Amino acid sequence: MRDNEVVAVGPEPLSFSDVVRVARYGMAVRLSDDAVAEMAASRSRVEELARAETPAYGVSTGFGALATLHIEPSMRAKLQRSLIRSHAAGSGPEVEIEVTRALMLLRLHTLATGHTGVRPETARVLEALLNAHVTPVVHEYGSLGCSGDLAPLAHVALTVMGEGVVRDAEGRFRPAADVLKECGVEPVEPAAKEGLALINGTDGMLGMLVLAIDDLTRLLKTADIAAAMSVEALLGTDHVFAADLQALRPHPGQAAAAANMRALLHGSGIMASHRDGSCTRVQDAYSLRCAPQVAGAARDTVAHASLVASRELASAIDNPVVLADGRVESNGNFHGAPVGYVLDFLAIAVADVASMAERRTDRMLDVARSHGLPPFLADDPGVDSGHMIAQYTQAAIVSELKRLAAPASVDSIPSSAMQEDHVSMGWSAGRKLRRAVDGLTRVLAIEILTAARAIDLRRPYDPAPGTGAVVALLRESVAGPGADRFLAPEIEAVVRLVADGSVVAAAESAAGPLA
């Protein structure tokens, strides 16, 4: 493999792109020489503590509420194995492969910092699993987000030991021992502290945060495209998006969203058609006029979440940790509150962006508010229902998104005999955000599908080049206005175009790069 085909994993922070490429696109990884050196140095300190008579947490003691129990040297390997086996207690559906790969990569990075005290050969197994596309089966339930994502990481650690169940490179469920043997990967028996180091981190929730930021960066551009299409379809005005008006409230996200809408609507024949003085409307509804304010606030929320994620990517989360001066100290850095808060914050923004998109869709279908469009955009109203039920689907998703916006991080439930008496629920916040991102994708797809139909019904007036390019893209797989058809496949076709970035690419091909 060439260097540009491999993500180097060393003590320095990973980038967002590194995480996405490895987790989502299967990029290979390579532990750097610096990482191996740092791990070897910190391991020597752990082994000193293991030989000492003074108890050291995680090295020669039990864990959690059992931290006061001293473990004899002859039992310490069993201690680490027992820790991993007992903590691999997840339940429910399997999480997505990209989430597990992100979790594996981020744990590998923490090991590579040299602050955990693991042996290089233990980290090499994680490296090999990622490169062989062997994915441990991690379950939906099991993490309280403190001490990090224990159960999800324990299922990965179980695979490092050659136990449990994995998906092989072909996606088949198989025993880990068989798959590792086929791949030439020698499992390890965790030595002192290694079991704890493999499972004590916030890697699952952080992985889901980075993946969500990647998704939302694309989806918020898509939201601007959808809003611009709806403004055209509803004969709205683009004057409210003027830069000098937006500058009166200098939020950067708002400025970016308004600039996108100006670019997308530039050169619109539909917009020009009602600038002849015949339009008597004083102003558009909020769902049109305030689109940059809402999408912009969501952008600023993503920016804040990105700042938190970048700090987490520069972190080494474990307990205890090995410091540069050789001290091994307990700490509370495994608490997931910083990540859990922003995961919840993003779910709120997602729900609001989707809610506004649904309102715009509904306006296009209502003959009393659509300014000349047929009821429900039906070909033969009464006989045909047009997009009536597509909006029902949107509404159902938006209602679900409102429920998903209820924060997980305000909840806490004590565990481990009250030793872990406050937990973050960050993993749960990440799981519901993933569902919310999927919901937003679908809501925007339905708005775009509906707006494209409405724009076609405005002929002979032409849309702007940017919005017109999106309509043209849709028409490659979805027919234009006509009698009622089986609508679900058309919705799914547009969902795919939104999810894979095709909608953004089409708009940018005509309107230029979007912010």
Sequence and secondary structure as in RCSB ss.txt:
>XXXX:A:sequence
MRDNEVVAVGPEPLSFSDVVRVARYGMAVRLSDDAVAEMAASRSRVEELARAETPAYGVSTGFGALATLHIEPSM
RAKLQRSLIRSHAAGSGPEVEIEVTRALMLLRLHTLATGHTGVRPETARVLEALLNAHVTPVVHEYGSLGCSGDL
APLAHVALTVMGEGVVRDAEGRFRPAADVLKECGVEPVEPAAKEGLALINGTDGMLGMLVLAIDDLTRLLKTADI
AAAMSVEALLGTDHVFAADLQALRPHPGQAAAAANMRALLHGSGIMASHRDGSCTRVQDAYSLRCAPQVAGAARD
TVAHASLVASRELASAIDNPVVLADGRVESNGNFHGAPVGYVLDFLAIAVADVASMAERRTDRMLDVARSHGLPP
FLADDPGVDSGHMIAQYTQAAIVSELKRLAAPASVDSIPSSAMQEDHVSMGWSAGRKLRRAVDGLTRVLAIEILT
AARAIDLRRPYDPAPGTGAVVALLRESVAGPGADRFLAPEIEAVVRLVADGSVVAAAESAAGPLA
>XXXX:A:secstr
  GGGEEEESSS   HHHHHHHHHH  EEEE HHHHHHHHHHHHHHHHHHHSSS  TTTTB  GGGTT B  GGG
HHHHHHHHHHHH   EEEE  HHHHHHHHHHHHHHHHTT S   HHHHHHHHHHHHTT EE  EEE   SSSSSH
HHHHHHHHHHTT SEEE TTS EEEHHHHHHHHT       TTHHHHHH S HHHHHHHHHHHHHHHHHHHHHHH
HHHHHHHHTT  SGGG HHHHTTS  HHHHHHHHHHHHHHTT HHHHHT SS    S   HHHHTHHHHHHHHHH
HHHHHHHHHHHHHT    SSEE TTS EE  STT  HHHHHHHHHHHHHHHHHHHHHHHHHHHHH TTTSSS  G
GG SSBTTB TTHHHHHHHHHHHHHHHHHTS STT    BTTTTB     HHHHHHHHHHHHHHHHHHHHHHHHH
HHHHHHHTTTS   HHHHHHHHHHTTTS  S S    HHHHHHHHHHHHTTHHHHHHHHHH    
